């Protein structure tokens, strides 16, 4: 009911869970997405969840944006997931709605997904980020892939919020912008 062909169609609401480990940019990616969504949607929630209060523990961010009131920030059956740590895919793949989207880091991924009713995209985001000069930029590669695959928000909105967050640090901003655009390019070349 939500996906049509290779891109998401306009909907009154959209939700995504970004999954990874603390300290790898899961919350940054989620917050950038939520802030950008506030320019297009009346209602937006960003719900971060850290299972431990330290780097390296499981971490996720649930983002919901809608033109209607959002009854709860909790999402059990997301329309999409972005998995930044491939070993967490098996814990979340069953939750994605049929017709939904799974984007994952390919490093360490022994198999694809067991789901045949979702769009599944995997990318070597960590390897690409290392090539750009910083493995931590993998989060923005996968965020760029998500934005391009769903077409739910214009990429320029994310870029605006990237500049707001990192613009005072030119080298960091430039790297993050390059990483985000690389994610867009990856999906565009499919």
C-alpha positions in Angstrom: 0.0 0.0 0.0 3.0 2.3 0.3 5.6 1.3 -2.2 5.0 1.5 -5.9 7.7 0.4 -8.3 11.1 1.7 -7.2 10.2 4.7 -5.1 7.8 5.6 -2.3 4.7 7.4 -3.3 3.4 10.4 -1.5 1.6 9.5 1.7 0.1 11.3 4.7 2.7 9.7 6.9 6.0 7.9 6.7 8.2 6.1 9.3 11.6 4.6 9.4 13.9 3.0 12.0 17.6 3.6 11.7 19.5 0.9 13.5 23.2 0.6 14.5 25.5 0.9 17.4 26.2 4.0 19.6 28.9 6.3 18.4 28.4 5.5 14.7 26.0 8.3 13.7 22.7 6.6 14.0 21.2 9.4 16.1 22.8 12.1 13.9 21.3 10.6 10.7 17.9 10.2 12.4 17.9 13.8 13.7 19.0 15.2 10.3 16.1 13.4 8.7 13.6 14.6 11.3 14.7 18.2 11.1 14.5 18.2 7.4 11.1 16.5 7.5 9.8 19.4 9.7 9.9 21.7 6.7 7.6 19.4 4.7 5.4 17.8 7.3 3.2 19.2 10.0 4.0 16.5 12.6 7.4 14.9 13.2 8.7 12.7 15.9 12.3 11.6 16.5 12.6 8.9 19.1 16.2 7.9 20.0 16.8 4.7 21.9 20.1 3.6 23.4 20.2 0.3 25.3 23.4 1.3 27.1 24.9 4.7 28.1 28.1 4.0 26.2 29.5 3.9 22.7 29.3 0.5 21.1 25.9 -0.6 22.5 22.8 -1.1 20.3 21.2 2.1 19.2 18.2 3.1 17.1 16.3 6.1 16.1 12.6 6.0 15.0 11.5 8.8 12.8 7.8 9.5 12.0 6.6 12.3 9.8 3.0 13.0 8.9 0.5 15.5 7.8 -1.8 14.0 10.4 -1.5 13.8 14.2 1.0 11.1 15.2 -0.7 9.0 17.9 2.5 7.4 19.1 6.2 7.8 18.3 6.6 4.0 18.8 6.6 2.1 15.5 6.4 -1.7 15.4 5.9 -2.2 11.6 8.0 0.5 9.9 7.7 1.2 6.2 11.5 1.2 6.1 14.6 0.4 8.1 18.2 1.5 7.6 20.6 -0.9 9.2 24.0 0.6 9.8 25.4 -2.5 11.5 24.6 -5.6 9.3 24.5 -8.1 12.2 21.4 -6.3 13.4 19.4 -7.0 10.2 18.0 -10.3 11.4 16.5 -8.7 14.5 14.5 -6.1 12.5 13.8 -7.4 9.0 10.6 -9.2 10.0 9.2 -6.0 11.3 9.2 -4.1 8.0 5.8 -3.8 6.4 5.2 -5.8 3.2 6.1 -3.6 0.3 8.6 -1.7 2.5 12.3 -1.0 2.2 15.4 -2.4 3.8 18.7 -0.6 3.3 21.8 -2.2 5.0 25.5 -2.0 5.3 26.9 -5.0 3.4 30.1 -5.5 5.4 29.7 -8.6 7.6 26.4 -9.5 5.9 26.6 -13.3 5.3 23.2 -13.5 3.5 20.7 -11.1 2.1 17.2 -11.0 3.6 14.8 -13.8 3.8 12.0 -11.4 2.8 10.8 -11.4 -0.8 8.1 -8.9 -0.2 10.3 -5.8 0.4 12.8 -3.9 -1.6 16.3 -4.8 -0.3 19.4 -2.7 -0.9 22.9 -3.3 0.5 25.9 -1.1 0.1 29.5 -1.2 1.3 29.0 2.2 3.1 31.9 1.7 5.6 34.4 0.8 2.8 33.2 3.8 0.8 33.5 6.1 3.8 37.0 4.9 4.5 37.8 5.8 0.9 36.4 9.2 1.5 38.7 9.6 4.5 36.5 8.7 7.5 34.7 5.5 8.3 32.2 7.5 10.5 30.7 9.0 7.3 29.0 5.6 6.5 25.9 6.8 8.3 25.4 9.6 5.8 26.0 7.3 2.8 23.2 5.1 4.0 21.0 8.2 4.8 21.6 9.4 1.2 20.7 6.0 -0.1 17.5 6.1 1.9 16.5 9.6 0.7 17.2 8.6 -2.9 15.4 5.3 -2.7 12.3 6.7 -1.1 12.2 10.1 -2.6 10.3 11.1 0.5 12.2 14.4 0.9 14.3 16.5 -1.5 18.0 15.8 -0.8 18.6 19.5 -0.7 16.7 19.6 2.6 19.1 17.2 4.2 22.0 19.1 2.8 20.7 22.3 4.4 20.6 20.7 7.8 24.0 19.2 7.2 25.3 22.7 6.7 23.5 23.9 9.8 25.1 21.2 11.9 28.6 21.0 10.4 29.0 24.2 8.4 31.3 25.8 11.0 33.7 23.0 10.5 34.4 23.1 6.7 36.4 19.9 6.5 33.8 17.9 8.4 30.9 19.5 6.5 32.6 18.8 3.1 33.2 15.1 4.0 29.6 14.6 5.3 28.1 16.3 2.2 30.3 14.1 -0.1 29.2 11.0 1.8 25.5 11.9 1.6 25.8 12.6 -2.1 27.6 9.3 -2.6 24.6 7.4 -1.0 22.3 9.2 -3.5 24.6 8.3 -6.4 24.7 4.6 -5.3 20.9 4.3 -5.5 20.7 6.4 -8.7 23.1 4.0 -10.4 21.0 0.9 -9.8 
